[in-house]
Amino acid sequence: MYRYWESAVQPLLQARSPKTIVEVGAADGANTRLIASWAAEHEALLHVVDPKPRFDVDAYTQRWAGHLEVHLELSLPALPAIGAVDMVLLDGDHNWYTMINELREIDRVNGEWPLVLMHDLDWPYGRRDMYYDPDGIPAEHRQPYRRRAIERFRSALVGRGMNPQAFNAKHEGGPRNGVLTAVEDFLSETDRDLLLFARPGPGGLGILASAEALRNHARLKETVARVHDPEFAVTISPVYGTREFGEDRPAPRGRLAKRLQRAQKRVTRRRRAGGRQ
């Protein structure tokens, strides 16, 4: 997610001005350093959740003492223990089960919905599960998987391609498969009035904001309007939210409207295909 720092994460931090932030999935700490520095400058607290971060935890917590706490555990037990926050960045285990339950926990512990950023809504893991630890996912929620590579426009795994070292679902698409599918399923079950926005880039970036927050915070609404890309988002998900920006971005007409309608139909067909090639 650090690749989105200048284009999305930092502007949204500035607009939201959170006092408590959660980052799920820190990896080598590239994004963590940026957020922790921002938190220190703005008297905020960053909670980092990662069972096996690839950085010196003691050095990080000493450098940003009082502004950074590292939780060496998985997200699902960590999120309820942390409690209510203002902003969440989800970039951990890229699969349906983990994502939908992270969103459910965020829903449960927060009175007001925080601004939520999610990595990997686009290919390769928008419609395909990936597991860091397959045994940590309940069998009934785990797709058949193999440690093989993935390739664009191919549902089946391949010998050479992207992420051959990962435990990837054998097929793309179908129910309960992928990060974006989890987001859509969560939106269908929650009683909150939430809107999904997206930005193109490596893996794709999703933003879940409450309609109330956008109505009440002009700067946040303006920033989300600037960050999101409606043409990209509508091609990856039929539940993409645009109604809050009816005046800012007129509805597409003519050829563009027809192209987006066709794209939405393709998305729906692919999601229902269930891995058929």
PLY file of the C-alpha trace (Angstrom):
ply
format ascii 1.0
element vertex 277
property float x
property float y
property float z
element edge 276
property int vertex1
property int vertex2
end_header
0.00 0.00 0.00
3.01 2.31 0.36
2.89 2.89 -3.40
-0.33 4.84 -2.80
1.19 7.12 -0.16
1.39 10.34 -2.16
-1.67 9.75 -4.35
-4.13 8.52 -1.73
-3.00 7.57 1.79
-1.37 10.84 2.81
-4.15 13.05 1.33
-6.78 10.96 3.12
-4.87 11.15 6.40
-4.71 14.93 6.04
-8.42 15.13 5.26
-9.60 12.76 7.99
-7.10 13.91 10.69
-7.34 10.66 12.65
-6.08 10.38 16.19
-6.06 6.58 16.19
-4.99 4.54 13.15
-4.67 0.81 12.53
-2.43 -0.73 9.89
-3.04 -4.44 9.29
-0.14 -6.09 7.47
3.14 -4.22 7.74
5.56 -6.51 5.84
8.95 -4.72 5.70
7.57 -1.56 7.29
7.73 0.72 4.24
4.20 2.04 4.78
4.56 1.85 8.55
7.44 4.33 8.53
5.41 6.84 6.55
2.31 6.55 8.70
4.25 6.56 11.97
6.07 9.74 10.94
2.74 11.35 10.09
1.29 10.19 13.43
4.20 11.69 15.37
3.83 15.02 13.59
0.08 15.14 14.27
-0.05 13.73 17.83
-1.76 10.53 16.66
-1.31 6.86 17.59
-0.66 4.10 15.04
-1.44 0.47 15.90
0.42 -1.96 13.63
-0.94 -5.50 13.45
1.32 -8.17 11.98
2.30 -11.55 13.50
5.67 -11.60 11.71
6.77 -8.11 10.62
9.98 -7.94 8.61
11.44 -4.94 10.45
13.10 -4.26 13.79
10.10 -3.82 16.08
12.14 -2.47 19.00
13.83 0.13 16.78
10.51 1.27 15.35
8.76 1.55 18.72
11.70 3.45 20.20
11.90 5.85 17.28
8.19 6.66 17.39
7.63 6.15 21.12
4.17 7.24 22.16
2.93 7.18 18.58
3.42 3.54 17.53
2.30 0.25 19.06
3.03 -3.08 17.36
0.72 -6.05 17.92
2.46 -9.32 17.05
-0.71 -11.26 16.31
-3.30 -11.87 13.66
-5.85 -9.20 12.82
-9.02 -10.97 13.94
-8.04 -11.19 17.63
-6.14 -7.88 17.53
-8.87 -5.61 16.14
-11.41 -6.08 18.98
-8.63 -5.67 21.56
-7.57 -2.35 20.01
-11.15 -1.11 19.96
-12.60 1.95 18.25
-10.35 3.90 15.88
-10.61 6.67 13.31
-8.90 5.09 10.29
-7.93 1.55 9.22
-5.59 0.31 6.49
-6.12 -3.36 5.59
-3.27 -5.08 3.77
-2.92 -8.42 5.54
-4.08 -11.88 4.47
-5.62 -11.50 1.01
-8.62 -13.80 1.13
-12.39 -13.72 1.53
-12.56 -15.13 5.05
-10.00 -12.78 6.57
-11.27 -9.65 4.82
-14.97 -10.09 5.57
-14.25 -10.87 9.22
-11.90 -7.90 9.54
-14.71 -5.69 8.25
-17.20 -7.35 10.60
-14.93 -6.68 13.58
-14.45 -3.06 12.52
-18.24 -2.80 12.24
-18.76 -4.35 15.67
-16.27 -2.34 17.73
-16.82 1.11 16.22
-19.79 3.33 16.95
-18.95 5.53 13.97
-17.55 3.85 10.90
-13.84 4.73 10.49
-12.34 5.54 7.12
-11.16 2.15 5.80
-8.55 1.65 3.07
-8.11 -1.82 1.53
-5.36 -3.08 -0.75
-5.79 -5.71 -3.51
-9.34 -5.09 -4.67
-8.15 -5.51 -8.26
-6.24 -8.37 -9.90
-4.68 -10.64 -8.75
-6.54 -11.10 -5.45
-9.78 -9.23 -5.95
-11.47 -12.46 -7.09
-8.95 -15.08 -5.92
-7.99 -16.12 -2.40
-4.39 -16.24 -1.23
-3.37 -17.74 2.10
-0.23 -17.05 4.10
-1.20 -19.92 6.40
-3.95 -22.12 4.88
-4.35 -24.03 8.15
-5.35 -20.78 9.85
-8.47 -20.52 7.68
-11.43 -22.76 8.62
-11.72 -25.57 6.08
-15.30 -24.65 5.17
-14.15 -21.13 4.21
-11.01 -22.16 2.35
-10.82 -22.53 -1.40
-8.91 -25.46 -2.93
-5.39 -24.12 -3.32
-1.90 -24.89 -4.56
1.49 -23.26 -4.34
1.61 -22.25 -8.01
1.70 -19.03 -10.05
-1.13 -16.91 -11.40
-1.47 -15.18 -14.75
-3.78 -12.47 -16.05
-6.87 -13.67 -17.91
-6.31 -17.24 -16.65
-8.47 -18.80 -13.98
-6.37 -21.94 -13.49
-2.94 -21.68 -11.88
0.14 -21.85 -14.11
3.73 -23.03 -13.84
5.29 -19.63 -14.46
3.79 -16.31 -13.53
3.11 -14.08 -10.54
3.52 -15.12 -6.88
4.46 -18.79 -7.47
5.54 -19.05 -3.81
2.08 -18.18 -2.48
-0.77 -20.53 -1.56
-3.20 -19.42 -4.27
-6.77 -20.58 -4.84
-6.85 -22.99 -7.78
-9.48 -20.95 -9.61
-10.54 -17.32 -9.83
-14.10 -16.14 -9.22
-17.16 -17.69 -7.65
-18.63 -17.28 -4.15
-16.42 -16.49 -1.15
-13.30 -16.06 -3.24
-11.15 -12.93 -3.13
-10.82 -9.61 -1.33
-13.30 -7.64 -3.44
-15.90 -10.39 -3.16
-15.58 -10.15 0.63
-16.11 -6.39 0.53
-19.21 -6.78 -1.63
-20.60 -9.49 0.65
-19.98 -7.32 3.71
-21.78 -4.38 2.10
-24.76 -6.63 1.39
-25.08 -7.62 5.06
-24.23 -4.49 7.04
-26.92 -2.07 8.15
-24.55 0.88 7.76
-24.80 3.28 4.84
-21.34 2.76 3.36
-19.88 3.62 -0.03
-17.10 1.84 -1.88
-14.57 3.80 -3.92
-11.44 2.62 -5.72
-8.22 3.79 -7.28
-6.17 1.94 -9.93
-2.60 0.92 -9.28
-0.65 -2.14 -8.11
-3.32 -4.45 -6.70
-5.89 -1.66 -6.65
-6.88 0.43 -3.63
-10.37 0.44 -2.13
-11.91 3.03 0.19
-14.94 2.38 2.40
-16.47 5.57 3.77
-19.76 6.26 5.46
-22.26 8.40 3.60
-22.77 10.44 6.78
-19.05 11.23 7.09
-18.93 12.42 3.49
-21.98 14.62 4.02
-20.58 16.16 7.21
-16.92 16.59 6.25
-16.46 18.65 3.12
-12.68 18.22 3.05
-12.96 14.43 3.28
-15.57 14.35 0.53
-13.43 16.57 -1.68
-10.36 14.38 -1.12
-12.19 11.12 -1.81
-13.61 12.68 -4.98
-10.08 13.55 -6.07
-8.55 10.19 -5.12
-11.10 7.80 -6.57
-11.47 6.83 -10.22
-15.08 6.00 -11.15
-14.28 4.53 -14.55
-11.80 2.08 -12.99
-14.01 1.20 -10.05
-17.14 0.49 -12.03
-15.24 -2.04 -14.13
-14.23 -4.09 -11.08
-17.38 -4.01 -8.96
-21.10 -3.43 -9.57
-21.54 -2.04 -6.03
-19.14 0.84 -6.52
-20.58 3.95 -4.84
-20.95 7.13 -6.87
-24.12 8.75 -5.61
-22.33 11.05 -3.16
-20.57 12.69 -6.10
-23.49 13.28 -8.42
-22.74 17.00 -8.61
-18.97 16.62 -8.68
-18.83 14.01 -11.42
-21.79 13.97 -13.84
-23.13 10.55 -14.74
-21.50 9.17 -17.91
-23.48 9.40 -21.13
-23.32 8.10 -24.65
-20.56 5.66 -25.54
-18.92 5.85 -22.11
-22.17 4.94 -20.36
-22.66 1.95 -22.67
-19.05 0.82 -22.16
-19.40 0.98 -18.38
-22.68 -0.94 -18.52
-21.01 -3.69 -20.53
-18.12 -3.74 -18.06
-20.51 -4.14 -15.13
-22.18 -7.07 -16.86
-18.78 -8.71 -17.42
-17.90 -8.25 -13.76
-21.16 -9.89 -12.70
-20.69 -12.79 -15.12
-17.11 -13.38 -13.95
-18.15 -13.32 -10.33
-20.87 -15.92 -10.95
-18.65 -18.07 -13.15
-17.13 -19.85 -10.19
-13.75 -20.52 -11.78
-14.87 -21.70 -15.22
-12.39 -20.79 -17.96
0 1
1 2
2 3
3 4
4 5
5 6
6 7
7 8
8 9
9 10
10 11
11 12
12 13
13 14
14 15
15 16
16 17
17 18
18 19
19 20
20 21
21 22
22 23
23 24
24 25
25 26
26 27
27 28
28 29
29 30
30 31
31 32
32 33
33 34
34 35
35 36
36 37
37 38
38 39
39 40
40 41
41 42
42 43
43 44
44 45
45 46
46 47
47 48
48 49
49 50
50 51
51 52
52 53
53 54
54 55
55 56
56 57
57 58
58 59
59 60
60 61
61 62
62 63
63 64
64 65
65 66
66 67
67 68
68 69
69 70
70 71
71 72
72 73
73 74
74 75
75 76
76 77
77 78
78 79
79 80
80 81
81 82
82 83
83 84
84 85
85 86
86 87
87 88
88 89
89 90
90 91
91 92
92 93
93 94
94 95
95 96
96 97
97 98
98 99
99 100
100 101
101 102
102 103
103 104
104 105
105 106
106 107
107 108
108 109
109 110
110 111
111 112
112 113
113 114
114 115
115 116
116 117
117 118
118 119
119 120
120 121
121 122
122 123
123 124
124 125
125 126
126 127
127 128
128 129
129 130
130 131
131 132
132 133
133 134
134 135
135 136
136 137
137 138
138 139
139 140
140 141
141 142
142 143
143 144
144 145
145 146
146 147
147 148
148 149
149 150
150 151
151 152
152 153
153 154
154 155
155 156
156 157
157 158
158 159
159 160
160 161
161 162
162 163
163 164
164 165
165 166
166 167
167 168
168 169
169 170
170 171
171 172
172 173
173 174
174 175
175 176
176 177
177 178
178 179
179 180
180 181
181 182
182 183
183 184
184 185
185 186
186 187
187 188
188 189
189 190
190 191
191 192
192 193
193 194
194 195
195 196
196 197
197 198
198 199
199 200
200 201
201 202
202 203
203 204
204 205
205 206
206 207
207 208
208 209
209 210
210 211
211 212
212 213
213 214
214 215
215 216
216 217
217 218
218 219
219 220
220 221
221 222
222 223
223 224
224 225
225 226
226 227
227 228
228 229
229 230
230 231
231 232
232 233
233 234
234 235
235 236
236 237
237 238
238 239
239 240
240 241
241 242
242 243
243 244
244 245
245 246
246 247
247 248
248 249
249 250
250 251
251 252
252 253
253 254
254 255
255 256
256 257
257 258
258 259
259 260
260 261
261 262
262 263
263 264
264 265
265 266
266 267
267 268
268 269
269 270
270 271
271 272
272 273
273 274
274 275
275 276
